[in-house]
Amino acid sequence: MSFTLWFTGLSGSGKSTLSSLVYLELKRRSLAAEWIDGDIIRANFSQELGFSKRDRDINVRRIGFVSHLLTKNRVISVVAAIAPYAEARQNNRQLIGTYLEVFCACPLEVLEARDVKGLYARARAGQVANFTGISDPYEEPTAPEIVVHTDQETPDASAGRIVAELERRGVVPPASACILCDYTEEDERLVREGLASMGYAKR
């Protein structure tokens, strides 16, 4: 079965890390899947967009349409994108149909304490406009299919719980029923580097 697995949450909440771990597990099980990172989509399909509500909604809708096409063609779409507005997420849910939402929950104070890239500090100082969670709203999901508290467990533990829930829902077969392959993080890195060399993805 194909579906879209959408990871939403504030910047730094673990969306990219967890979505890539789940995606790699799906690939290891020889399932047709693609990983869609919101930043890469913005860099390749939405360069003209800013960070207003309108522009964010357009970007989320574009990601949703790509996911719709993948899902329709029996490819699992694993998405990591903030998608801060509930209406835009609901529109994608209606378009895609088989749509599962993962809310990466993490308190703002924890994210600000981590702040590896210094984005929250810059936003607090007024150096970054329209920053979700600081100067722009984030509308938390009210009924996500999966919630992971990324301040309370390791990425591997969260990813394991997500995969287990996908198995419980019957959208992913258990590993024992899959033809396993040796697809690794290194394989994915080489793919991404190849895309980056052609200007389609970040290194």
Secondary structure, DSSP 8 states (H G I E B T S, - for coil): ---EEEEE-STTSSHHHHHHHHHHHHHHTT--EEEEEHHHHHHHH-TT--SSHHHHHHHHHHHHHHHHHHHHTT-EEEEE-----HHHHHHHHHHHSSEEEEEEE--HHHHHHH-TTSHHHHHHTTSSSS-BTTTB-----SS-SEEEETTTS-HHHHHHHHHHHHHHTTSS--GGGS------HHHHHHHHHHHHHTTSS--
